[in-house]
Amino acid sequence: MSALMSPLEIITIAYITELDPAMIKDSFILTAQIQYIKPVLTAPLYDDVLLDPAGDLYAVLVDDYIKPCLAYYIKATMLNQQLLETSQYTVGSDPALAQCLMDISTAVMISPEHRRDIVKEVFAMAKYKLDLLIDYLVAQEFPLYALPTSRRISGFIITPTI
């Protein structure tokens, strides 16, 4: 499976400070794609998008809707871990990044409540981008896209969350 965006694209879209692209692993990108994007696109459309994400049929969908949504979900899911790991980051091969890295004492001083609020705020931005993606999918009527339908299980109506 291929990632729909690069770490550098994620940083450009979702971050206001510099970040070493090596900190955003492919596993974060692929996990967020499967967890947040695939259910919304539905499996047939998701698989087709992966075949040619830059093609004429899906370029606007990917660049204007999927990537912004995905970037914020990736940021939200890795924010706490990133905060602690950035504070312990060694300069390594790029000394230019040293001035934008957080000092360990600053990272430890951020209260759990403050970190929770930051993560909630980033998830809220991601959810807003997800809503825009869903609206676009419905409006465009992609042939492989089908709106999720409600099902009855043991007498309960289960409605999709999108």
Buried (B, 14 or more C-beta within 10 A) or exposed (E): EEBBBBBEBBBEBBEEEEBBEEBBEEEBBBBBBEEBBBBBBBEEBBEBBBEEBEEEBBEEBBBEBBBBBBBBBBBBBBBBEBBBEBBEBEEEEEEEBEEEBBEEEEBEEBEEEEBEEBBEEBBEBBBEBBEBBBEBBEEEEBEEBEEEEEEEEEEEEEEEEE
